[in-house]
């Protein structure tokens, strides 16, 4: 008896549809995933640990109060506009733009008022700006002293 032999094809797995499905799932999960936009920055604030600098014989002190008002060398300005501060700086300096300017801001002053003061100082033509920091006195941790940096 002679049986007819059938040629068997090699068995092969077609993985093309499998790859298509995996890519579709990948795209689906990428599109539907919500990304968290929260960022956390670790900010190390500087501390004043240097010795007190010798007082400058001629300098202009600009004070920013808690309410956002400005004072130049102890004299309070009539309003807190940048133009008023620039005029006061021009009068106080007498045209000498080489004088150093010491910016002292209250700890609870708004950031905008400090930036406004810095902008007015820069637009007035002054190039030497010092910002005063406070450091605790070694004997009394509750009291502070000014330290221009």
Number of C-alpha atoms within 10 A of each C-alpha: 3 4 5 6 6 6 6 6 6 6 6 6 6 8 9 8 9 10 11 11 12 11 12 12 12 11 11 11 11 11 9 8 8 8 7 6 6 6 6 6 6 6 6 6 6 7 10 17 11 10 8 13 10 8 9 11 8 11 18 19 21 25 23 25 19 14 12 21 19 28 19 19 15 11 12 16 15 11 13 18 16 18 12 15 24 19 14 20 24 17 11 15 18 10 12 12 15 13 18 19 24 21 22 22 22 13 12 11 15 15 12 10 21 21 11 17 25 18 13 20 22 14 12 17 15 18 14 14 18 16 16 18 19 16 18 15 11 9 7 8 9 9 11 13 13 15 20 20 14
